[in-house]
């Protein structure tokens, strides 16, 4: 099967049109900002229209001229605070900049339901260890370099 790669900015009108018709849209994830939840070139997400936002949802949104797929971590009045699972800085977004949210994730032919308690437990544990993730990554990197 032939694969065509399209920039997210070029795909945006099609995504918005599809979502506005209450249909879902599937995209392949590119980039490492959502690792380990989403793996570049190995994860596909099913996007759907959403009007009710909850902590830990992954949403597609417009941010500083880009299209971003990150996790919602805080809601304060009309401001939504998103962050990539592998990032340390938040993007502050207005509700009207949110295009769609993820209903399901497919990683290596495995379906992950984003509303399951087990998935949300893993997400919360990942964020709980956030302060020490850089230290752990550094130790792992040194161990692998020492073996090299």
N, C-alpha and C positions, 0 to 999 in steps of 0.2 A: 504494500500500500504506500502510495506517495504522500509525503507530508509537506505542507506549505506553512512557512513561518510568517506571521504578520505582526507588525508592531502593535502594541496595545492601543496607542492613540488612533491608529487607522481602523481598528476594530470597534472602537467606542460607539460610533453611531449604530452599528449592527447590534451590539450588546444592549444598548438603551432601547432600541426599537423592539427587540425580542422580549426584554424584561417588561416593557410597558404593556405588552399583550398577555401578561401573566404566563409566559412560557419560561422555561429554564434555558440556560446557556452554559455550555461546557468549555472550559479553557485549560490548557496545559500551563503549569506553573514554570516560570523562568526566574532564576535568581535564588539567593540563599538567605534572604531576610526572614523567611518564615521557617527555616530549618530549626528543629527536627520535625515539626508538624507537617511541613510541605517540602518535598525534595525536588529540586530543579530538574526538569525534563523527565521526572518519574511520577509526579503527582498531577492529577486532573481534579478540578473542582467544578461542582455543579452550582451555578449562580441562579438565584431567584430573587424576585421582588420581596422587600421586607419593609414593614412600617413600624414594627415593634423591635426595639433594640435592647439587647441584654449583654452583660459582661461576658467576655470570651468569644463572642461571635466574630467570625472572619468576614470582612466586608471589602468590596471593591469600591474605591472612592477616588475623587479628583483631589490632588494636593500639589500646589505650586506648579501647575502645568503638566503634571504627571498623572498616570493612572496607577494606583497602589492597591495591593491586596494585603491587608494587615489585620491584626486582632484588636477588637474593641476592649479596652481595659477599664475605662472610667467614663461615666456620663455625668456631666454637671450642667444643668439647665439646657441651653441650646448647643453646648459644646460637647463633642465626642473626642475622647483621647484614644488614639490607636498607636500600636507599636508592633513591630515585627518580632516574632519569637526569638530571633537571633540578634535583635537590635537592643540598644540601650536608651534611645531617645524617642519621645512621643511625637506624633503628628496630631495637632489640634484641628478638628474638622467640624464644619457645620452640617446638620442633618441633610440639608439640600444638596450637599456634595457627595452623598453616598448614593452609589449607582445600584448596587445589589449586594446580597449576602450569600455566603456559602451554606448550602443545604447538606451536601455530602462531599466527601473527599475520597478519591481513589488513588492509592499509593501501591505500586507494584501489584496490580490486580486485586487489591484488598479494599473493601468498602469500609469507610469510617463514618459513622453517623455522628454529626457534631452535637447532637442533643443528648447523647448517651452520658450516663453518670461516670462511666469509666474514662471516657475521653476527657470530660471536664476535670476529673481528678488528676489526670496526667498533666493537663494544661496548668492547673493551679499549683501542682508540685514543681513544674518547670519554672514558674514565676516566683515561687517561694525560694528557690535556690539561686535566683538571679544575682544577689550580691556576691556569691562565691563562684559563679560560672566562669568568669575570666581566670580565676586562680586555678580552677580545675582544668580548663583548656590549656593553660600554660604548663601545668604539670604533665598532662598527657602529651603535649607537643615535645617537651624535653625528653620524656621517656622514649618516644619514637625516634627522636633525633639521636639519642645516645646509642640506640641499637644500630643506627644507620651505618 
